[in-house]
Every structure is written in C-alpha cells, then in structure tokens.
Amino acid sequence: MNGPDNMPPAGLVEYGLEQFYLALATLGNLPQGKENFFQWVHNPATGWPSFVFSIRFPSALQEKEIHKLKLAAENGNLPDTFILSDHRSGQLLNVLAHSGFVPVLSWTGMWCKAEMVKSLPITEKVQLKETCDMIEAEKFAGVVNEVLFAEKRLPPWLVASSGKQGLWFYCVYYTSQLAGTIAMHQVANLCGIYLVTVKPEFRRMGIARSATIWVLKKAIEAGCDQFILHASRMGEPVYRKVGFQPVSRIWILKLKR
C-alpha cells in the first residue's frame, strides 16, 4: 500500500493500523514478512502482535490464495489471525468466514483532520507519563493486559522504548493513581492513536477524552494534520465529541480449529 497522501479516510485507518503493527515488529525485532498479496507480523512468545494483514487478493485467485493461507496457518507457518477492513471488500470477509476464519472482534475505524479537532478542556487531574523505563513499561503492559486482553499478551519490553520507530507509549494517571494507557504512532503527517484503556474504577471521569486531546495536541505540534483510531462501542461517543468521524469497520478474524 502507498503512503498516506491522498488516501480516503477509511484507507488511512487501515494503513495506519498496518504501519503500527509493522513498527512494533521492527521495534521488538519480531518476525515479519511481505508476501505477494499480504503482510504479516508474529510474536511467538505471547501471540501479540501476530496478524496477517494488508490482504490484496486478485478476485480470480481469491479462493485459491485463502486456501493456501489456511494451510499455512494450520501448520503454524503464519499467524492464524487476520485483520481486515470492510471499506474495500465485504466479499472477502464473507469468503474468509466461509473458509473457517471466524470474526471474533470488530471496531469502528475513525478519522479526523486538525481543523476538526474540538477545543475541549483537559482535566487537570489527568497526567501522562512516557514509558521511558521498565518501571513505567511494566505498568503500561499490566493495564493493557488487564483491560484489553485478560492475559499476558503485551510484553513490557515491547513498550519500554517510547519515542522510537515513531511510537510513543504513555501511562495515564488520575490524581497520581495509574488509571489507563494510550499510545501514539506517527507516520509522516498521520497520527494513529492506539491501546487506549481506562481501568474500570476510573471510567466516566473524562480520562480517555483528556488523554486523547493531550495526544492530539502533541501530534499537531509534531506536524500531524490527520488522525485515526479504532473505537469500541463504548469509546466511539467519546471520540465523536473530540471531532472524530466513523469511516469504516475493522475486523479481527481467527481460524477456527
């Protein structure tokens, strides 16, 4: 896929997510590869990030290539989890599902431009701290694993080098108490916001909104003028208030064994 210039918003959401996973793989020295019709990254230690993505099958070869992918996943030669955006082909989603790749999760892909960002106050009680050492990295990974994964899938060492590969990781504090996380990835003038979490006991306090606005301001200062993220059903209203618009649906599909 080409760079972010002149892409439609839905394409930017997909492109940014792909670049985020590739940056993580490069940062963590994880196995990754680019095949004829897709790319992949794999973290064999914990299983995250481990995805096949950027799938671009020619229509005439679609079923044949999916069959080959399925065999490779069954044999452990490729990850058994796919990321797919619905903005290009709903048919591909159906063919993958028919081939045994079951949808297990989906998010709303959201986008906005700098002029769309609403000037909202940041709660003074919310502070962000970079994961520049293993202490903060372990806190970051602990919250992400607790809130998003319910298991130890994000290793702390992967987020201990904030500021490299265009990646920044932040622990979010509320009145000096660890309340959540947020990550930022910059590719040229595009900023992606990822791994946004808020611990259950700190929800409905404006923490996610304040953290998002803080990151948006940092990204604008760094020269970004377009922003993307993928939101859960609970998070989508928060991002709409900040200025984001829904533009696509992102699906996670996993091979049923």
C-alpha positions as CSV (number, residue, x, y, z in Angstrom):
1,M,0.0,0.0,0.0
2,N,1.2,3.5,-0.8
3,G,1.9,6.2,1.8
4,P,-0.9,8.3,3.4
5,D,-1.0,11.2,0.9
6,N,-4.4,11.3,-1.0
7,M,-5.8,8.3,0.7
8,P,-9.5,8.3,1.6
9,P,-10.2,8.3,5.4
10,A,-11.1,4.6,5.5
11,G,-7.9,3.7,3.7
12,L,-5.9,5.9,6.2
13,V,-7.4,3.9,9.1
14,E,-6.3,0.6,7.6
15,Y,-2.9,1.9,6.5
16,G,-2.2,3.4,9.9
17,L,-3.1,0.2,11.8
18,E,-0.8,-1.8,9.5
19,Q,2.1,0.6,10.0
20,F,1.5,0.5,13.7
21,Y,2.0,-3.3,13.8
22,L,5.0,-3.1,11.5
23,A,6.6,-0.5,13.7
24,L,6.0,-2.7,16.8
25,A,7.6,-5.7,15.0
26,T,10.6,-3.6,14.0
27,L,10.9,-2.2,17.5
28,G,10.7,-5.6,19.1
29,N,12.8,-7.4,16.4
30,L,9.8,-9.7,15.8
31,P,9.4,-11.9,12.7
32,Q,7.6,-10.1,9.9
33,G,7.3,-10.6,6.2
34,K,5.7,-9.3,3.0
35,E,4.2,-11.8,0.6
36,N,2.7,-11.3,-2.9
37,F,-0.8,-10.5,-1.6
38,F,-0.4,-9.8,2.2
39,Q,1.9,-8.9,5.0
40,W,2.3,-10.5,8.5
41,V,4.0,-10.0,11.8
42,H,4.3,-12.6,14.6
43,N,5.3,-12.6,18.2
44,P,5.8,-16.2,19.0
45,A,6.4,-15.6,22.7
46,T,3.0,-14.1,23.6
47,G,0.9,-14.1,20.4
48,W,0.6,-10.3,20.2
49,P,1.1,-8.8,17.8
50,S,0.6,-11.8,15.5
51,F,-1.5,-10.9,12.4
52,V,-1.9,-11.4,8.7
53,F,-3.0,-8.0,7.2
54,S,-2.9,-5.8,4.1
55,I,-4.7,-8.6,2.2
56,R,-4.9,-7.8,-1.5
57,F,-6.0,-10.9,-3.4
58,P,-6.9,-10.6,-7.1
59,S,-10.5,-11.7,-7.5
60,A,-9.6,-14.6,-9.7
61,L,-7.1,-16.0,-7.2
62,Q,-9.0,-15.2,-4.0
63,E,-10.3,-18.7,-3.0
64,K,-7.1,-20.4,-4.0
65,E,-4.9,-18.0,-2.0
66,I,-7.2,-18.2,1.0
67,H,-6.9,-22.0,0.9
68,K,-3.0,-21.7,0.9
69,L,-3.2,-19.2,3.8
70,K,-5.4,-21.5,5.8
71,L,-2.9,-24.4,5.3
72,A,0.0,-22.2,6.4
73,A,-1.9,-21.0,9.5
74,E,-2.9,-24.6,10.4
75,N,0.8,-25.7,10.1
76,G,2.0,-22.8,12.2
77,N,3.9,-21.2,9.4
78,L,1.8,-18.0,9.5
79,P,-0.4,-16.4,12.2
80,D,-3.9,-17.7,12.4
81,T,-5.4,-14.3,13.0
82,F,-6.3,-11.8,10.3
83,I,-7.1,-8.0,10.3
84,L,-9.5,-6.8,7.6
85,S,-11.2,-3.5,6.9
86,D,-14.6,-3.6,5.3
87,H,-14.1,-0.5,3.2
88,R,-12.6,-2.4,0.2
89,S,-14.4,-5.7,0.1
90,G,-17.2,-7.1,2.1
91,Q,-17.0,-10.2,-0.2
92,L,-13.5,-11.0,1.1
93,L,-14.8,-11.0,4.7
94,N,-17.5,-13.5,3.7
95,V,-15.1,-15.8,1.8
96,L,-12.7,-15.8,4.8
97,A,-15.6,-16.6,7.1
98,H,-16.8,-19.4,4.8
99,S,-13.2,-20.8,4.8
100,G,-13.1,-21.1,8.6
101,F,-11.8,-17.7,9.7
102,V,-14.4,-16.6,12.3
103,P,-14.9,-12.9,13.2
104,V,-14.1,-12.5,16.9
105,L,-13.8,-8.8,17.3
106,S,-14.6,-5.5,15.5
107,W,-14.0,-1.8,16.0
108,T,-15.2,1.4,14.3
109,G,-12.5,3.0,12.3
110,M,-12.5,6.7,13.0
111,W,-10.7,9.7,11.4
112,C,-10.4,13.5,11.7
113,K,-8.3,16.4,10.4
114,A,-6.6,19.0,12.5
115,E,-9.3,21.6,11.8
116,M,-12.0,19.1,13.0
117,V,-10.5,18.7,16.5
118,K,-12.7,20.4,19.0
119,S,-11.2,22.7,21.6
120,L,-12.1,20.8,24.8
121,P,-10.6,21.2,28.2
122,I,-8.2,18.7,29.6
123,T,-9.0,17.6,33.1
124,E,-6.1,18.9,35.3
125,K,-6.2,15.7,37.4
126,V,-5.1,13.7,34.3
127,Q,-1.4,13.4,33.6
128,L,0.5,11.4,31.0
129,K,4.0,9.8,31.6
130,E,6.1,8.2,28.9
131,T,7.3,4.6,29.3
132,C,11.0,5.5,29.2
133,D,12.0,2.8,31.7
134,M,10.9,-0.7,32.6
135,I,9.0,0.5,35.7
136,E,6.5,2.5,33.6
137,A,6.6,-0.1,30.8
138,E,5.5,-2.8,33.2
139,K,2.7,-0.5,34.5
140,F,1.6,0.1,30.9
141,A,1.6,-3.5,29.9
142,G,-0.1,-4.5,33.1
143,V,-3.1,-2.2,32.4
144,V,-3.4,-3.2,28.7
145,N,-3.2,-6.9,29.5
146,E,-5.8,-6.5,32.3
147,V,-8.3,-4.3,30.4
148,L,-7.9,-5.4,26.8
149,F,-6.5,-9.0,26.8
150,A,-7.3,-10.5,30.2
151,E,-4.0,-12.3,29.8
152,K,-0.3,-11.5,29.5
153,R,-0.1,-10.8,25.8
154,L,1.7,-7.5,25.7
155,P,5.3,-7.9,27.0
156,P,6.7,-4.9,28.9
157,W,9.9,-4.8,26.9
158,L,8.0,-4.1,23.7
159,V,6.8,-0.7,25.1
160,A,9.9,0.3,27.1
161,S,11.4,2.4,24.3
162,S,8.9,5.3,23.9
163,G,9.9,7.6,21.1
164,K,11.5,5.0,18.7
165,Q,10.0,4.0,15.4
166,G,7.6,6.9,15.6
167,L,5.9,5.2,18.7
168,W,5.1,6.8,22.0
169,F,3.6,5.0,24.9
170,Y,2.0,6.7,27.9
171,C,0.7,5.7,31.3
172,V,-2.3,7.8,32.2
173,Y,-2.6,8.9,35.8
174,Y,-5.6,10.4,37.6
175,T,-4.7,12.3,40.8
176,S,-1.4,10.4,40.8
177,Q,-3.1,7.0,40.5
178,L,-2.5,4.7,37.5
179,A,-5.8,4.9,35.6
180,G,-5.1,3.8,32.0
181,T,-2.9,3.9,28.9
182,I,-2.6,5.5,25.5
183,A,-0.2,5.1,22.6
184,M,0.6,7.3,19.6
185,H,2.2,6.4,16.3
186,Q,3.3,9.0,13.7
187,V,3.8,8.2,10.0
188,A,4.7,11.4,8.1
189,N,1.7,13.7,8.8
190,L,-0.6,10.9,10.0
191,C,-1.1,10.2,13.7
192,G,-2.6,6.9,14.9
193,I,-3.9,6.6,18.5
194,Y,-3.9,3.0,19.9
195,L,-4.1,0.9,23.1
196,V,-6.4,3.4,24.8
197,T,-7.5,1.9,28.1
198,V,-9.2,3.1,31.3
199,K,-9.4,0.8,34.3
200,P,-13.0,0.1,35.3
201,E,-12.8,2.1,38.6
202,F,-11.8,5.2,36.7
203,R,-14.3,5.3,33.9
204,R,-16.8,8.0,33.2
205,M,-14.4,10.7,34.6
206,G,-13.3,12.1,31.2
207,I,-9.9,10.4,31.4
208,A,-9.9,8.8,27.9
209,R,-11.1,12.1,26.4
210,S,-8.4,14.2,28.2
211,A,-5.7,11.7,27.3
212,T,-6.8,11.7,23.6
213,I,-6.8,15.5,23.5
214,W,-3.4,15.6,25.1
215,V,-2.0,13.3,22.4
216,L,-3.7,15.2,19.6
217,K,-2.1,18.4,20.7
218,K,1.3,16.7,20.9
219,A,0.8,15.3,17.4
220,I,-0.3,18.6,15.9
221,E,2.9,20.2,17.4
222,A,4.9,17.4,15.7
223,G,3.4,18.3,12.3
224,C,0.4,15.9,12.0
225,D,-2.8,17.1,10.4
226,Q,-4.7,13.8,10.1
227,F,-5.6,11.4,12.9
228,I,-7.0,7.9,13.1
229,L,-8.1,5.4,15.7
230,H,-10.3,2.4,16.1
231,A,-13.0,2.6,18.7
232,S,-15.1,0.1,20.7
233,R,-18.8,0.7,21.0
234,M,-18.2,2.3,24.4
235,G,-15.4,4.5,23.2
236,E,-17.0,5.8,20.0
237,P,-19.2,8.5,21.6
238,V,-16.1,9.8,23.4
239,Y,-14.1,10.2,20.2
240,R,-17.1,11.8,18.4
241,K,-17.1,14.5,21.0
242,V,-13.4,15.2,20.2
243,G,-14.1,15.5,16.5
244,F,-13.6,12.1,15.0
245,Q,-16.0,10.6,12.4
246,P,-16.7,6.9,11.8
247,V,-15.4,5.8,8.3
248,S,-15.0,2.0,8.4
249,R,-15.3,-1.2,10.3
250,I,-12.1,-3.1,11.3
251,W,-12.5,-6.9,11.8
252,I,-10.3,-9.5,13.6
253,L,-10.8,-13.0,12.2
254,K,-9.3,-16.1,13.8
255,L,-9.0,-19.5,12.2
256,K,-11.5,-22.0,13.8
257,R,-9.7,-25.2,14.7
